[in-house]
């Protein structure tokens, strides 16, 4: 969906005093990468807070847990991006999302603060990426999967990360709605004749 239809800000590069690469596809990916926290905030307004802790199954994350995972992932990505630029070729320590979710007490952590971490770190990484020269985009680091990866490839993967989890949130919401359908207001047709008579005489 287009940013304008979501009411999201359109990112520009003029404020950073650094021209972007002439690569139009890279520009589009970077702008989408930079807008992702706003996309997340817009999506979260669709979901009642009372269902953020709902888990479709023991193996799947709740919306609350997804938000905390995104904050941890953003902190990891903040460091990885800088490794690409300043220390290409290294093998950085990677975090295990499942182990972190099981061990870090996501249930007790603040989603408000997690969303602020996501917003601030993504913006800082975006602002850094729009300044780097073309040669930096071919820098690599070594990862356990899929092995050597280019900065450009990594940004493409990161650009998809938040939208992927927004889709998971929507799946959670739809399943929650199926199990908790909205209650319909009582109407006169559903009342007994005696109750309907009393209702009409007291209106």
VENLINFEN-V207813 format. One record per helix or strand of 2 or more residues. SS is the DSSP state (@ for helix, = for strand). FROM is the first residue (numbers start at 0). LEN is the number of residues. If there is no record, write none. Layout:
ss->SS from->FROM len->LEN
ss->SS from->FROM len->LEN
This chain:
ss->@ from->2 len->4
ss->@ from->13 len->3
ss->@ from->23 len->21
ss->@ from->48 len->3
ss->@ from->62 len->24
ss->@ from->96 len->7
ss->@ from->105 len->3
ss->@ from->110 len->19
ss->@ from->133 len->5
ss->= from->139 len->3
ss->= from->147 len->3
ss->@ from->150 len->29
ss->@ from->187 len->3
ss->@ from->192 len->10
